[in-house]
Amino acid sequence: MLAVTILGNNSAVPAFDRHPTSQVITLDSTVFLIDCGEGTQIQMINYKIRRSKISHIFISHLHGDHYFGLVGLINTFGLLGHQQEMHVYGPAPLQQIIQLQLNVANTKLCYPIHFHTITGEGVLVENDKYQVKTFRTNHRIECYGFVVKEKRKPRKLVAERLKQNSIPYHFYENIRNGEDFETDKGELIKNEWLTDPAPKGKVYAFCADTKYDENIIEHIRDADLIYHETTYLDHLRDRAEERFHSTTKQAATIALKANVKKLLIGHFSSRYNTLEEFESEACEVFPNTELAIEGVTYRV
Amino acid sequence: MLAVTILGNNSAVPAFDRHPTSQVITLDSTVFLIDCGEGTQIQMINYKIRRSKISHIFISHLHGDHYFGLVGLINTFGLLGHQQEMHVYGPAPLQQIIQLQLNVANTKLCYPIHFHTITGEGVLVENDKYQVKTFRTNHRIECYGFVVKEKRKPRKLVAERLKQNSIPYHFYENIRNGEDFETDKGELIKNEWLTDPAPKGKVYAFCADTKYDENIIEHIRDADLIYHETTYLDHLRDRAEERFHSTTKQAATIALKANVKKLLIGHFSSRYNTLEEFESEACEVFPNTELAIEGVTYRV
């Protein structure tokens, strides 16, 4: 199960009880954090996030509304006696900024923390359950999006066929791992007959802060869910261009052209008190659009 | 009018809807900020603080729960088009930490900001309305308390006596400035007869994070209101000693020995869900003790 929980859906200046960017990615028992604006650790308490489970933190770029909460979170993990390894990915000089603040306070963290500097596109993390890739977005400063891909799970044993063919219990694990079975009489029973394919892994793409740029489409094509910023409504497309941000219709156009299944929009400017128009404008272009609302979990 | 509004009353780990340290000092139309833990700018919105009026920010020490919200606040002032000069006082290397984060984001602030490194005891700011002094407290790292002193205002003209003695209107300003009046007949009318003394200026002392240390008493003696941390209840005095923090009874003992009028306690450890015991324990030693509650303004 892949899901995204929104902790902050606003742009830089907090307003109307909306907070700067942060999202929790849950992938079965694995928990990632994407971006960590100021107050993220407090939002985690508000929304009962299992913060001790977080193993990887991905920071898109070094505008404060995407990482000013990181040093506080790292510090709090230390004070709470966190044990698990923590991996932090972000552009340079994120590590320097965090380390300086820890050093000044004589803070010795009680858990291992590893900083990984993102320097360009590619795979950041991969194992047999998931893969996280990064890609460049088009923002005022160096900025990265992230694609979280659930791997296809092992094929599922079909109980009645295993029984029908008298497969011994001790061989079940081999079947699960893709082997065929040979009977005493030398008859080959194909794995495809004894198992059903698992459903395809889901894909979530976080497109960070970006102006309208079709170069990102190749990285997010056919995704099940993408998050694309919509700092402004359509009437401010000139300002969006100038500030390297996107409008509702631009985000929806990217979703449409990338053939994704669903679009989540956020990073709303604090000039807007209400959000209904964001949804209606985006839906004109891409109907399966939803607002990213704080505290809500979206299953991919 | 001198007053203190509490924005955060908790120690390092936010919990039970309590936030890290921050206090707003209002002195007539002047607004200061003392400490700026993570989320301070959001607390300012919650409690409708006139944040654009803040001219001076004093940071006691560089443990994150006292300053991690500063860079976000400085940044937000920039995004909101703040114009007024801002003065920030704190231990080195506060300026380096903030500047590094602004530089990385290519942030050019639209208002003048001046960093002042606190290196030891003395007067930080002074004019004809107030004085702010700093003193050392006894904490794990370099840490400073602050004394905000309202200056005595000019004496008040007593209308009936000015009339009785036929003082000409054009001489009122001279009287206000302390001059005596000489009549045509050479009779001297003393200023003390024509005016009443203004009430004595109030004094507020913020004692920052500190273990029990009687050396701070000389700096806060006879203050109208002091804030002294009580991270722990009395049962954890060994832990308080070890962590360079104070207990309820220790804070109350300082208040008693310093002969202050009132004690405000805060910086509560997140191990305590409720606060009643903090008040009752401190009151046993110093009856005029009150809990520092977020969102509440305490007139000095």
Interface residues (C-beta under 8 A of the other chain):
Chain A: A12 V13 P14 A15 H19 E38 G39 Q41 I42 I45 L62 H63 G64 F68 G69 V71 G72 N75 T76 L79 L80 P93 Q96 I97 L100 Q101 V104 A105 N106 R140 I141
Chain B: A12 V13 P14 A15 H19 E38 G39 Q41 I42 I45 L62 H63 G64 F68 G69 V71 G72 N75 T76 L79 L80 P93 Q96 I97 L100 Q101 V104 A105 N106 R140 I141
